Amino acid sequence: METIDISLKQSTAESLLAFSEILKKDVNTILEEALEHYFEEAQQKLLEKNREDENAMTNLDYNEFWDGVDLS
């Protein structure tokens, strides 16, 4: 596994340590849970955006669909 160098703002690090004490959880556990939550939300947003993009390409009203079509 590759090592990742992570830098946090001082206020974030302080909050992380405070919540670690309050929740009686290891800092790594809190970070893992937070990242899992972030990834789930980000994936959901991407799926919604993909659906919106697909709908934008396929949801034409009747006049838009037939505009310029010569049926004679």
PDB file of N, CA, C, O and CB in Angstrom:
ATOM      1  N   MET A   1       0.840  -1.170   0.000  1.00  0.00           N
ATOM      2  CA  MET A   1       0.000   0.000   0.000  1.00  0.00           C
ATOM      3  C   MET A   1       0.888   1.237   0.000  1.00  0.00           C
ATOM      4  O   MET A   1       1.909   1.290   0.686  1.00  0.00           O
ATOM      5  CB  MET A   1      -0.957  -0.004   1.211  1.00  0.00           C
ATOM      6  N   GLU A   2       0.481   2.226  -0.780  1.00  0.00           N
ATOM      7  CA  GLU A   2       1.236   3.466  -0.894  1.00  0.00           C
ATOM      8  C   GLU A   2       0.960   4.372   0.305  1.00  0.00           C
ATOM      9  O   GLU A   2      -0.175   4.469   0.771  1.00  0.00           O
ATOM     10  CB  GLU A   2       0.888   4.190  -2.205  1.00  0.00           C
ATOM     11  N   THR A   3       1.990   5.024   0.791  1.00  0.00           N
ATOM     12  CA  THR A   3       1.849   5.966   1.890  1.00  0.00           C
ATOM     13  C   THR A   3       1.411   7.315   1.331  1.00  0.00           C
ATOM     14  O   THR A   3       1.910   7.766   0.300  1.00  0.00           O
ATOM     15  CB  THR A   3       3.177   6.099   2.688  1.00  0.00           C
ATOM     16  N   ILE A   4       0.470   7.951   2.028  1.00  0.00           N
ATOM     17  CA  ILE A   4      -0.040   9.254   1.607  1.00  0.00           C
ATOM     18  C   ILE A   4       0.330  10.282   2.670  1.00  0.00           C
ATOM     19  O   ILE A   4       0.097  10.075   3.861  1.00  0.00           O
ATOM     20  CB  ILE A   4      -1.590   9.213   1.380  1.00  0.00           C
ATOM     21  N   ASP A   5       0.905  11.384   2.226  1.00  0.00           N
ATOM     22  CA  ASP A   5       1.251  12.476   3.135  1.00  0.00           C
ATOM     23  C   ASP A   5       0.052  13.417   3.214  1.00  0.00           C
ATOM     24  O   ASP A   5      -0.362  13.986   2.204  1.00  0.00           O
ATOM     25  CB  ASP A   5       2.544  13.239   2.656  1.00  0.00           C
ATOM     26  N   ILE A   6      -0.507  13.581   4.417  1.00  0.00           N
ATOM     27  CA  ILE A   6      -1.693  14.407   4.602  1.00  0.00           C
ATOM     28  C   ILE A   6      -1.358  15.574   5.529  1.00  0.00           C
ATOM     29  O   ILE A   6      -0.747  15.389   6.582  1.00  0.00           O
ATOM     30  CB  ILE A   6      -2.868  13.569   5.174  1.00  0.00           C
ATOM     31  N   SER A   7      -1.764  16.769   5.126  1.00  0.00           N
ATOM     32  CA  SER A   7      -1.584  17.961   5.954  1.00  0.00           C
ATOM     33  C   SER A   7      -2.962  18.511   6.294  1.00  0.00           C
ATOM     34  O   SER A   7      -3.824  18.637   5.425  1.00  0.00           O
ATOM     35  CB  SER A   7      -0.707  19.041   5.225  1.00  0.00           C
ATOM     36  N   LEU A   8      -3.159  18.838   7.567  1.00  0.00           N
ATOM     37  CA  LEU A   8      -4.428  19.397   8.019  1.00  0.00           C
ATOM     38  C   LEU A   8      -4.202  20.793   8.576  1.00  0.00           C
ATOM     39  O   LEU A   8      -3.140  21.099   9.119  1.00  0.00           O
ATOM     40  CB  LEU A   8      -5.086  18.487   9.080  1.00  0.00           C
ATOM     41  N   LYS A   9      -5.232  21.644   8.430  1.00  0.00           N
ATOM     42  CA  LYS A   9      -5.164  22.952   9.089  1.00  0.00           C
ATOM     43  C   LYS A   9      -5.110  22.715  10.594  1.00  0.00           C
ATOM     44  O   LYS A   9      -5.601  21.702  11.092  1.00  0.00           O
ATOM     45  CB  LYS A   9      -6.395  23.862   8.701  1.00  0.00           C
ATOM     46  N   GLN A  10      -4.515  23.649  11.302  1.00  0.00           N
ATOM     47  CA  GLN A  10      -4.392  23.527  12.753  1.00  0.00           C
ATOM     48  C   GLN A  10      -5.761  23.350  13.407  1.00  0.00           C
ATOM     49  O   GLN A  10      -5.917  22.522  14.304  1.00  0.00           O
ATOM     50  CB  GLN A  10      -3.685  24.758  13.332  1.00  0.00           C
ATOM     51  N   SER A  11      -6.754  24.127  12.961  1.00  0.00           N
ATOM     52  CA  SER A  11      -8.090  24.036  13.561  1.00  0.00           C
ATOM     53  C   SER A  11      -8.731  22.671  13.304  1.00  0.00           C
ATOM     54  O   SER A  11      -9.444  22.144  14.158  1.00  0.00           O
ATOM     55  CB  SER A  11      -8.992  25.147  13.012  1.00  0.00           C
ATOM     56  N   THR A  12      -8.475  22.107  12.131  1.00  0.00           N
ATOM     57  CA  THR A  12      -9.012  20.776  11.809  1.00  0.00           C
ATOM     58  C   THR A  12      -8.359  19.718  12.682  1.00  0.00           C
ATOM     59  O   THR A  12      -9.034  18.829  13.202  1.00  0.00           O
ATOM     60  CB  THR A  12      -8.795  20.441  10.316  1.00  0.00           C
ATOM     61  N   ALA A  13      -7.058  19.814  12.840  1.00  0.00           N
ATOM     62  CA  ALA A  13      -6.323  18.854  13.675  1.00  0.00           C
ATOM     63  C   ALA A  13      -6.799  18.940  15.124  1.00  0.00           C
ATOM     64  O   ALA A  13      -6.967  17.917  15.788  1.00  0.00           O
ATOM     65  CB  ALA A  13      -4.797  19.115  13.596  1.00  0.00           C
ATOM     66  N   GLU A  14      -7.015  20.160  15.608  1.00  0.00           N
ATOM     67  CA  GLU A  14      -7.497  20.326  16.977  1.00  0.00           C
ATOM     68  C   GLU A  14      -8.892  19.727  17.151  1.00  0.00           C
ATOM     69  O   GLU A  14      -9.168  19.061  18.149  1.00  0.00           O
ATOM     70  CB  GLU A  14      -7.512  21.809  17.357  1.00  0.00           C
ATOM     71  N   SER A  15      -9.763  19.966  16.182  1.00  0.00           N
ATOM     72  CA  SER A  15     -11.116  19.393  16.235  1.00  0.00           C
ATOM     73  C   SER A  15     -11.060  17.874  16.196  1.00  0.00           C
ATOM     74  O   SER A  15     -11.787  17.200  16.927  1.00  0.00           O
ATOM     75  CB  SER A  15     -11.975  19.917  15.071  1.00  0.00           C
ATOM     76  N   LEU A  16     -10.202  17.342  15.348  1.00  0.00           N
ATOM     77  CA  LEU A  16     -10.056  15.897  15.233  1.00  0.00           C
ATOM     78  C   LEU A  16      -9.620  15.285  16.564  1.00  0.00           C
ATOM     79  O   LEU A  16     -10.167  14.269  16.995  1.00  0.00           O
ATOM     80  CB  LEU A  16      -9.046  15.551  14.134  1.00  0.00           C
ATOM     81  N   LEU A  17      -8.646  15.900  17.204  1.00  0.00           N
ATOM     82  CA  LEU A  17      -8.182  15.398  18.495  1.00  0.00           C
ATOM     83  C   LEU A  17      -9.258  15.539  19.575  1.00  0.00           C
ATOM     84  O   LEU A  17      -9.422  14.654  20.415  1.00  0.00           O
ATOM     85  CB  LEU A  17      -6.913  16.139  18.922  1.00  0.00           C
ATOM     86  N   ALA A  18      -9.986  16.651  19.548  1.00  0.00           N
ATOM     87  CA  ALA A  18     -11.049  16.862  20.536  1.00  0.00           C
ATOM     88  C   ALA A  18     -12.152  15.818  20.371  1.00  0.00           C
ATOM     89  O   ALA A  18     -12.598  15.228  21.355  1.00  0.00           O
ATOM     90  CB  ALA A  18     -11.638  18.283  20.405  1.00  0.00           C
ATOM     91  N   PHE A  19     -12.593  15.586  19.139  1.00  0.00           N
ATOM     92  CA  PHE A  19     -13.640  14.585  18.900  1.00  0.00           C
ATOM     93  C   PHE A  19     -13.147  13.176  19.203  1.00  0.00           C
ATOM     94  O   PHE A  19     -13.921  12.320  19.631  1.00  0.00           O
ATOM     95  CB  PHE A  19     -14.128  14.662  17.453  1.00  0.00           C
ATOM     96  N   SER A  20     -11.878  12.941  18.983  1.00  0.00           N
ATOM     97  CA  SER A  20     -11.313  11.643  19.327  1.00  0.00           C
ATOM     98  C   SER A  20     -11.477  11.377  20.818  1.00  0.00           C
ATOM     99  O   SER A  20     -11.844  10.275  21.226  1.00  0.00           O
ATOM    100  CB  SER A  20      -9.829  11.574  18.927  1.00  0.00           C
ATOM    101  N   GLU A  21     -11.203  12.392  21.622  1.00  0.00           N
ATOM    102  CA  GLU A  21     -11.368  12.251  23.078  1.00  0.00           C
ATOM    103  C   GLU A  21     -12.834  12.118  23.466  1.00  0.00           C
ATOM    104  O   GLU A  21     -13.205  11.235  24.238  1.00  0.00           O
ATOM    105  CB  GLU A  21     -10.750  13.449  23.802  1.00  0.00           C
ATOM    106  N   ILE A  22     -13.668  13.010  22.918  1.00  0.00           N
ATOM    107  CA  ILE A  22     -15.094  13.020  23.266  1.00  0.00           C
ATOM    108  C   ILE A  22     -15.765  11.701  22.898  1.00  0.00           C
ATOM    109  O   ILE A  22     -16.515  11.132  23.690  1.00  0.00           O
ATOM    110  CB  ILE A  22     -15.806  14.180  22.564  1.00  0.00           C
ATOM    111  N   LEU A  23     -15.487  11.225  21.688  1.00  0.00           N
ATOM    112  CA  LEU A  23     -16.139  10.011  21.181  1.00  0.00           C
ATOM    113  C   LEU A  23     -15.423   8.731  21.587  1.00  0.00           C
ATOM    114  O   LEU A  23     -15.916   7.629  21.344  1.00  0.00           O
ATOM    115  CB  LEU A  23     -16.230  10.070  19.682  1.00  0.00           C
ATOM    116  N   LYS A  24     -14.262   8.883  22.206  1.00  0.00           N
ATOM    117  CA  LYS A  24     -13.447   7.712  22.586  1.00  0.00           C
ATOM    118  C   LYS A  24     -13.158   6.842  21.352  1.00  0.00           C
ATOM    119  O   LYS A  24     -13.252   5.615  21.390  1.00  0.00           O
ATOM    120  CB  LYS A  24     -14.176   6.868  23.685  1.00  0.00           C
ATOM    121  N   LYS A  25     -12.802   7.535  20.253  1.00  0.00           N
ATOM    122  CA  LYS A  25     -12.460   6.841  19.010  1.00  0.00           C
ATOM    123  C   LYS A  25     -11.060   7.238  18.597  1.00  0.00           C
ATOM    124  O   LYS A  25     -10.617   8.361  18.838  1.00  0.00           O
ATOM    125  CB  LYS A  25     -13.478   7.163  17.882  1.00  0.00           C
ATOM    126  N   ASP A  26     -10.379   6.311  17.978  1.00  0.00           N
ATOM    127  CA  ASP A  26      -9.062   6.564  17.416  1.00  0.00           C
ATOM    128  C   ASP A  26      -9.183   7.568  16.269  1.00  0.00           C
ATOM    129  O   ASP A  26     -10.166   7.548  15.529  1.00  0.00           O
ATOM    130  CB  ASP A  26      -8.408   5.245  16.927  1.00  0.00           C
ATOM    131  N   VAL A  27      -8.196   8.438  16.121  1.00  0.00           N
ATOM    132  CA  VAL A  27      -8.186   9.442  15.053  1.00  0.00           C
ATOM    133  C   VAL A  27      -8.339   8.778  13.687  1.00  0.00           C
ATOM    134  O   VAL A  27      -9.077   9.274  12.836  1.00  0.00           O
ATOM    135  CB  VAL A  27      -6.884  10.268  15.098  1.00  0.00           C
ATOM    136  N   ASN A  28      -7.650   7.664  13.473  1.00  0.00           N
ATOM    137  CA  ASN A  28      -7.740   6.966  12.188  1.00  0.00           C
ATOM    138  C   ASN A  28      -9.153   6.473  11.914  1.00  0.00           C
ATOM    139  O   ASN A  28      -9.609   6.508  10.771  1.00  0.00           O
ATOM    140  CB  ASN A  28      -6.769   5.792  12.155  1.00  0.00           C
ATOM    141  N   THR A  29      -9.850   6.015  12.947  1.00  0.00           N
ATOM    142  CA  THR A  29     -11.229   5.556  12.784  1.00  0.00           C
ATOM    143  C   THR A  29     -12.123   6.711  12.360  1.00  0.00           C
ATOM    144  O   THR A  29     -12.954   6.567  11.463  1.00  0.00           O
ATOM    145  CB  THR A  29     -11.752   4.927  14.088  1.00  0.00           C
ATOM    146  N   ILE A  30     -11.950   7.855  13.008  1.00  0.00           N
ATOM    147  CA  ILE A  30     -12.751   9.033  12.655  1.00  0.00           C
ATOM    148  C   ILE A  30     -12.485   9.447  11.212  1.00  0.00           C
ATOM    149  O   ILE A  30     -13.421   9.740  10.469  1.00  0.00           O
ATOM    150  CB  ILE A  30     -12.444  10.207  13.611  1.00  0.00           C
ATOM    151  N   LEU A  31     -11.220   9.472  10.811  1.00  0.00           N
ATOM    152  CA  LEU A  31     -10.877   9.831   9.435  1.00  0.00           C
ATOM    153  C   LEU A  31     -11.459   8.832   8.432  1.00  0.00           C
ATOM    154  O   LEU A  31     -11.993   9.233   7.398  1.00  0.00           O
ATOM    155  CB  LEU A  31      -9.356   9.907   9.273  1.00  0.00           C
ATOM    156  N   GLU A  32     -11.360   7.547   8.732  1.00  0.00           N
ATOM    157  CA  GLU A  32     -11.930   6.519   7.845  1.00  0.00           C
ATOM    158  C   GLU A  32     -13.440   6.710   7.682  1.00  0.00           C
ATOM    159  O   GLU A  32     -13.965   6.677   6.569  1.00  0.00           O
ATOM    160  CB  GLU A  32     -11.633   5.104   8.397  1.00  0.00           C
ATOM    161  N   GLU A  33     -14.134   6.912   8.819  1.00  0.00           N
ATOM    162  CA  GLU A  33     -15.586   7.094   8.766  1.00  0.00           C
ATOM    163  C   GLU A  33     -15.954   8.351   7.977  1.00  0.00           C
ATOM    164  O   GLU A  33     -16.893   8.343   7.181  1.00  0.00           O
ATOM    165  CB  GLU A  33     -16.166   7.175  10.186  1.00  0.00           C
ATOM    166  N   ALA A  34     -15.203   9.427   8.206  1.00  0.00           N
ATOM    167  CA  ALA A  34     -15.476  10.681   7.505  1.00  0.00           C
ATOM    168  C   ALA A  34     -15.248  10.530   6.003  1.00  0.00           C
ATOM    169  O   ALA A  34     -16.042  11.020   5.200  1.00  0.00           O
ATOM    170  CB  ALA A  34     -14.596  11.808   8.060  1.00  0.00           C
ATOM    171  N   LEU A  35     -14.174   9.857   5.627  1.00  0.00           N
ATOM    172  CA  LEU A  35     -13.889   9.665   4.202  1.00  0.00           C
ATOM    173  C   LEU A  35     -14.902   8.734   3.544  1.00  0.00           C
ATOM    174  O   LEU A  35     -15.299   8.965   2.402  1.00  0.00           O
ATOM    175  CB  LEU A  35     -12.481   9.109   4.017  1.00  0.00           C
ATOM    176  N   GLU A  36     -15.318   7.699   4.237  1.00  0.00           N
ATOM    177  CA  GLU A  36     -16.349   6.816   3.690  1.00  0.00           C
ATOM    178  C   GLU A  36     -17.626   7.610   3.407  1.00  0.00           C
ATOM    179  O   GLU A  36     -18.235   7.460   2.348  1.00  0.00           O
ATOM    180  CB  GLU A  36     -16.644   5.648   4.666  1.00  0.00           C
ATOM    181  N   HIS A  37     -18.024   8.455   4.357  1.00  0.00           N
ATOM    182  CA  HIS A  37     -19.206   9.293   4.190  1.00  0.00           C
ATOM    183  C   HIS A  37     -19.034  10.245   3.000  1.00  0.00           C
ATOM    184  O   HIS A  37     -19.946  10.415   2.191  1.00  0.00           O
ATOM    185  CB  HIS A  37     -19.482  10.092   5.479  1.00  0.00           C
ATOM    186  N   TYR A  38     -17.860  10.856   2.909  1.00  0.00           N
ATOM    187  CA  TYR A  38     -17.568  11.767   1.803  1.00  0.00           C
ATOM    188  C   TYR A  38     -17.658  11.048   0.457  1.00  0.00           C
ATOM    189  O   TYR A  38     -18.269  11.559  -0.481  1.00  0.00           O
ATOM    190  CB  TYR A  38     -16.175  12.387   1.977  1.00  0.00           C
ATOM    191  N   PHE A  39     -17.051   9.867   0.364  1.00  0.00           N
ATOM    192  CA  PHE A  39     -17.060   9.123  -0.891  1.00  0.00           C
ATOM    193  C   PHE A  39     -18.475   8.715  -1.292  1.00  0.00           C
ATOM    194  O   PHE A  39     -18.823   8.764  -2.472  1.00  0.00           O
ATOM    195  CB  PHE A  39     -16.175   7.888  -0.777  1.00  0.00           C
ATOM    196  N   GLU A  40     -19.292   8.311  -0.318  1.00  0.00           N
ATOM    197  CA  GLU A  40     -20.683   7.947  -0.613  1.00  0.00           C
ATOM    198  C   GLU A  40     -21.453   9.140  -1.169  1.00  0.00           C
ATOM    199  O   GLU A  40     -22.174   9.010  -2.158  1.00  0.00           O
ATOM    200  CB  GLU A  40     -21.379   7.414   0.650  1.00  0.00           C
ATOM    201  N   GLU A  41     -21.302  10.299  -0.538  1.00  0.00           N
ATOM    202  CA  GLU A  41     -21.985  11.512  -1.006  1.00  0.00           C
ATOM    203  C   GLU A  41     -21.491  11.936  -2.383  1.00  0.00           C
ATOM    204  O   GLU A  41     -22.288  12.307  -3.244  1.00  0.00           O
ATOM    205  CB  GLU A  41     -21.780  12.654  -0.009  1.00  0.00           C
ATOM    206  N   ALA A  42     -20.184  11.880  -2.591  1.00  0.00           N
ATOM    207  CA  ALA A  42     -19.608  12.275  -3.877  1.00  0.00           C
ATOM    208  C   ALA A  42     -20.094  11.343  -4.980  1.00  0.00           C
ATOM    209  O   ALA A  42     -20.415  11.797  -6.078  1.00  0.00           O
ATOM    210  CB  ALA A  42     -18.067  12.268  -3.810  1.00  0.00           C
ATOM    211  N   GLN A  43     -20.151  10.044  -4.695  1.00  0.00           N
ATOM    212  CA  GLN A  43     -20.628   9.082  -5.691  1.00  0.00           C
ATOM    213  C   GLN A  43     -22.097   9.346  -6.020  1.00  0.00           C
ATOM    214  O   GLN A  43     -22.494   9.283  -7.184  1.00  0.00           O
ATOM    215  CB  GLN A  43     -20.444   7.631  -5.182  1.00  0.00           C
ATOM    216  N   GLN A  44     -22.903   9.641  -5.003  1.00  0.00           N
ATOM    217  CA  GLN A  44     -24.316   9.928  -5.220  1.00  0.00           C
ATOM    218  C   GLN A  44     -24.483  11.168  -6.097  1.00  0.00           C
ATOM    219  O   GLN A  44     -25.321  11.184  -6.999  1.00  0.00           O
ATOM    220  CB  GLN A  44     -25.040  10.122  -3.877  1.00  0.00           C
ATOM    221  N   LYS A  45     -23.690  12.204  -5.834  1.00  0.00           N
ATOM    222  CA  LYS A  45     -23.755  13.423  -6.644  1.00  0.00           C
ATOM    223  C   LYS A  45     -23.356  13.146  -8.088  1.00  0.00           C
ATOM    224  O   LYS A  45     -23.965  13.678  -9.016  1.00  0.00           O
ATOM    225  CB  LYS A  45     -22.851  14.510  -6.049  1.00  0.00           C
ATOM    226  N   LEU A  46     -22.334  12.313  -8.281  1.00  0.00           N
ATOM    227  CA  LEU A  46     -21.913  11.969  -9.641  1.00  0.00           C
ATOM    228  C   LEU A  46     -23.004  11.201 -10.375  1.00  0.00           C
ATOM    229  O   LEU A  46     -23.258  11.448 -11.553  1.00  0.00           O
ATOM    230  CB  LEU A  46     -20.622  11.144  -9.610  1.00  0.00           C
ATOM    231  N   LEU A  47     -23.651  10.264  -9.673  1.00  0.00           N
ATOM    232  CA  LEU A  47     -24.734   9.510 -10.289  1.00  0.00           C
ATOM    233  C   LEU A  47     -25.888  10.422 -10.675  1.00  0.00           C
ATOM    234  O   LEU A  47     -26.453  10.285 -11.760  1.00  0.00           O
ATOM    235  CB  LEU A  47     -25.222   8.417  -9.348  1.00  0.00           C
ATOM    236  N   GLU A  48     -26.242  11.355  -9.793  1.00  0.00           N
ATOM    237  CA  GLU A  48     -27.317  12.302 -10.093  1.00  0.00           C
ATOM    238  C   GLU A  48     -26.951  13.188 -11.274  1.00  0.00           C
ATOM    239  O   GLU A  48     -27.788  13.451 -12.137  1.00  0.00           O
ATOM    240  CB  GLU A  48     -27.629  13.166  -8.867  1.00  0.00           C
ATOM    241  N   LYS A  49     -25.708  13.649 -11.317  1.00  0.00           N
ATOM    242  CA  LYS A  49     -25.266  14.490 -12.430  1.00  0.00           C
ATOM    243  C   LYS A  49     -25.316  13.717 -13.739  1.00  0.00           C
ATOM    244  O   LYS A  49     -25.735  14.258 -14.763  1.00  0.00           O
ATOM    245  CB  LYS A  49     -23.846  15.016 -12.180  1.00  0.00           C
ATOM    246  N   ASN A  50     -24.889  12.446 -13.717  1.00  0.00           N
ATOM    247  CA  ASN A  50     -24.947  11.624 -14.922  1.00  0.00           C
ATOM    248  C   ASN A  50     -26.382  11.447 -15.393  1.00  0.00           C
ATOM    249  O   ASN A  50     -26.660  11.496 -16.591  1.00  0.00           O
ATOM    250  CB  ASN A  50     -24.306  10.260 -14.670  1.00  0.00           C
ATOM    251  N   ARG A  51     -27.303  11.241 -14.435  1.00  0.00           N
ATOM    252  CA  ARG A  51     -28.714  11.105 -14.795  1.00  0.00           C
ATOM    253  C   ARG A  51     -29.236  12.398 -15.406  1.00  0.00           C
ATOM    254  O   ARG A  51     -29.952  12.369 -16.407  1.00  0.00           O
ATOM    255  CB  ARG A  51     -29.554  10.722 -13.565  1.00  0.00           C
ATOM    256  N   GLU A  52     -28.883  13.526 -14.812  1.00  0.00           N
ATOM    257  CA  GLU A  52     -29.314  14.822 -15.342  1.00  0.00           C
ATOM    258  C   GLU A  52     -28.756  15.045 -16.736  1.00  0.00           C
ATOM    259  O   GLU A  52     -29.467  15.525 -17.619  1.00  0.00           O
ATOM    260  CB  GLU A  52     -28.877  15.960 -14.411  1.00  0.00           C
ATOM    261  N   ASP A  53     -27.487  14.701 -16.944  1.00  0.00           N
ATOM    262  CA  ASP A  53     -26.865  14.858 -18.261  1.00  0.00           C
ATOM    263  C   ASP A  53     -27.560  13.974 -19.292  1.00  0.00           C
ATOM    264  O   ASP A  53     -27.811  14.414 -20.414  1.00  0.00           O
ATOM    265  CB  ASP A  53     -25.363  14.518 -18.195  1.00  0.00           C
ATOM    266  N   GLU A  54     -27.872  12.734 -18.922  1.00  0.00           N
ATOM    267  CA  GLU A  54     -28.574  11.831 -19.833  1.00  0.00           C
ATOM    268  C   GLU A  54     -29.964  12.362 -20.150  1.00  0.00           C
ATOM    269  O   GLU A  54     -30.394  12.337 -21.303  1.00  0.00           O
ATOM    270  CB  GLU A  54     -28.671  10.422 -19.230  1.00  0.00           C
ATOM    271  N   ASN A  55     -30.666  12.843 -19.128  1.00  0.00           N
ATOM    272  CA  ASN A  55     -32.004  13.387 -19.337  1.00  0.00           C
ATOM    273  C   ASN A  55     -31.965  14.632 -20.212  1.00  0.00           C
ATOM    274  O   ASN A  55     -32.853  14.834 -21.042  1.00  0.00           O
ATOM    275  CB  ASN A  55     -32.658  13.710 -18.000  1.00  0.00           C
ATOM    276  N   ALA A  56     -30.964  15.454 -20.040  1.00  0.00           N
ATOM    277  CA  ALA A  56     -30.842  16.662 -20.840  1.00  0.00           C
ATOM    278  C   ALA A  56     -30.649  16.319 -22.308  1.00  0.00           C
ATOM    279  O   ALA A  56     -31.082  17.067 -23.185  1.00  0.00           O
ATOM    280  CB  ALA A  56     -29.682  17.519 -20.340  1.00  0.00           C
ATOM    281  N   MET A  57     -30.003  15.192 -22.579  1.00  0.00           N
ATOM    282  CA  MET A  57     -29.755  14.784 -23.959  1.00  0.00           C
ATOM    283  C   MET A  57     -30.953  14.074 -24.578  1.00  0.00           C
ATOM    284  O   MET A  57     -31.080  14.044 -25.802  1.00  0.00           O
ATOM    285  CB  MET A  57     -28.543  13.884 -24.020  1.00  0.00           C
ATOM    286  N   THR A  58     -31.826  13.505 -23.766  1.00  0.00           N
ATOM    287  CA  THR A  58     -32.892  12.672 -24.319  1.00  0.00           C
ATOM    288  C   THR A  58     -34.294  13.213 -24.092  1.00  0.00           C
ATOM    289  O   THR A  58     -35.230  12.744 -24.740  1.00  0.00           O
ATOM    290  CB  THR A  58     -32.803  11.314 -23.739  1.00  0.00           C
ATOM    291  N   ASN A  59     -34.476  14.162 -23.214  1.00  0.00           N
ATOM    292  CA  ASN A  59     -35.814  14.647 -22.904  1.00  0.00           C
ATOM    293  C   ASN A  59     -36.189  15.833 -23.785  1.00  0.00           C
ATOM    294  O   ASN A  59     -36.149  16.983 -23.345  1.00  0.00           O
ATOM    295  CB  ASN A  59     -35.909  15.035 -21.432  1.00  0.00           C
ATOM    296  N   LEU A  60     -36.543  15.552 -24.994  1.00  0.00           N
ATOM    297  CA  LEU A  60     -37.006  16.589 -25.904  1.00  0.00           C
ATOM    298  C   LEU A  60     -38.527  16.581 -25.899  1.00  0.00           C
ATOM    299  O   LEU A  60     -39.156  15.526 -25.811  1.00  0.00           O
ATOM    300  CB  LEU A  60     -36.446  16.374 -27.346  1.00  0.00           C
ATOM    301  N   ASP A  61     -39.117  17.789 -25.996  1.00  0.00           N
ATOM    302  CA  ASP A  61     -40.572  17.798 -26.115  1.00  0.00           C
ATOM    303  C   ASP A  61     -40.943  17.448 -27.556  1.00  0.00           C
ATOM    304  O   ASP A  61     -40.068  17.311 -28.411  1.00  0.00           O
ATOM    305  CB  ASP A  61     -41.166  19.188 -25.703  1.00  0.00           C
ATOM    306  N   TYR A  62     -42.215  17.307 -27.815  1.00  0.00           N
ATOM    307  CA  TYR A  62     -42.702  16.856 -29.117  1.00  0.00           C
ATOM    308  C   TYR A  62     -42.174  17.732 -30.248  1.00  0.00           C
ATOM    309  O   TYR A  62     -41.667  17.223 -31.247  1.00  0.00           O
ATOM    310  CB  TYR A  62     -44.227  16.849 -29.137  1.00  0.00           C
ATOM    311  N   ASN A  63     -42.292  19.051 -30.089  1.00  0.00           N
ATOM    312  CA  ASN A  63     -41.862  19.967 -31.155  1.00  0.00           C
ATOM    313  C   ASN A  63     -40.357  19.927 -31.358  1.00  0.00           C
ATOM    314  O   ASN A  63     -39.884  19.991 -32.493  1.00  0.00           O
ATOM    315  CB  ASN A  63     -42.299  21.394 -30.836  1.00  0.00           C
ATOM    316  N   GLU A  64     -39.599  19.821 -30.274  1.00  0.00           N
ATOM    317  CA  GLU A  64     -38.143  19.748 -30.416  1.00  0.00           C
ATOM    318  C   GLU A  64     -37.735  18.470 -31.159  1.00  0.00           C
ATOM    319  O   GLU A  64     -36.834  18.485 -31.998  1.00  0.00           O
ATOM    320  CB  GLU A  64     -37.464  19.801 -29.028  1.00  0.00           C
ATOM    321  N   PHE A  65     -38.413  17.369 -30.835  1.00  0.00           N
ATOM    322  CA  PHE A  65     -38.074  16.084 -31.443  1.00  0.00           C
ATOM    323  C   PHE A  65     -38.322  16.118 -32.950  1.00  0.00           C
ATOM    324  O   PHE A  65     -37.492  15.652 -33.730  1.00  0.00           O
ATOM    325  CB  PHE A  65     -38.888  14.949 -30.795  1.00  0.00           C
ATOM    326  N   TRP A  66     -39.457  16.666 -33.353  1.00  0.00           N
ATOM    327  CA  TRP A  66     -39.849  16.635 -34.763  1.00  0.00           C
ATOM    328  C   TRP A  66     -39.388  17.857 -35.535  1.00  0.00           C
ATOM    329  O   TRP A  66     -39.594  17.912 -36.748  1.00  0.00           O
ATOM    330  CB  TRP A  66     -41.339  16.511 -34.877  1.00  0.00           C
ATOM    331  N   ASP A  67     -38.776  18.837 -34.892  1.00  0.00           N
ATOM    332  CA  ASP A  67     -38.343  20.053 -35.561  1.00  0.00           C
ATOM    333  C   ASP A  67     -37.378  19.714 -36.675  1.00  0.00           C
ATOM    334  O   ASP A  67     -36.369  19.044 -36.456  1.00  0.00           O
ATOM    335  CB  ASP A  67     -37.697  21.023 -34.570  1.00  0.00           C
ATOM    336  N   GLY A  68     -37.695  20.185 -37.882  1.00  0.00           N
ATOM    337  CA  GLY A  68     -36.819  19.980 -39.029  1.00  0.00           C
ATOM    338  C   GLY A  68     -36.992  18.656 -39.735  1.00  0.00           C
ATOM    339  O   GLY A  68     -36.311  18.402 -40.728  1.00  0.00           O
ATOM    340  N   VAL A  69     -37.890  17.797 -39.252  1.00  0.00           N
ATOM    341  CA  VAL A  69     -38.117  16.503 -39.898  1.00  0.00           C
ATOM    342  C   VAL A  69     -39.166  16.685 -40.983  1.00  0.00           C
ATOM    343  O   VAL A  69     -40.255  17.193 -40.718  1.00  0.00           O
ATOM    344  CB  VAL A  69     -38.564  15.419 -38.863  1.00  0.00           C
ATOM    345  N   ASP A  70     -38.841  16.272 -42.202  1.00  0.00           N
ATOM    346  CA  ASP A  70     -39.779  16.371 -43.309  1.00  0.00           C
ATOM    347  C   ASP A  70     -40.414  15.012 -43.522  1.00  0.00           C
ATOM    348  O   ASP A  70     -39.736  14.059 -43.907  1.00  0.00           O
ATOM    349  CB  ASP A  70     -39.080  16.870 -44.603  1.00  0.00           C
ATOM    350  N   LEU A  71     -41.714  14.919 -43.273  1.00  0.00           N
ATOM    351  CA  LEU A  71     -42.415  13.638 -43.383  1.00  0.00           C
ATOM    352  C   LEU A  71     -43.112  13.460 -44.738  1.00  0.00           C
ATOM    353  O   LEU A  71     -43.866  12.503 -44.917  1.00  0.00           O
ATOM    354  CB  LEU A  71     -43.436  13.515 -42.265  1.00  0.00           C
ATOM    355  N   SER A  72     -42.873  14.361 -45.684  1.00  0.00           N
ATOM    356  CA  SER A  72     -43.555  14.222 -46.977  1.00  0.00           C
ATOM    357  C   SER A  72     -42.797  13.346 -47.934  1.00  0.00           C
ATOM    358  O   SER A  72     -43.243  13.133 -49.062  1.00  0.00           O
ATOM    359  CB  SER A  72     -43.769  15.568 -47.605  1.00  0.00           C
TER     360      SER A  72
END
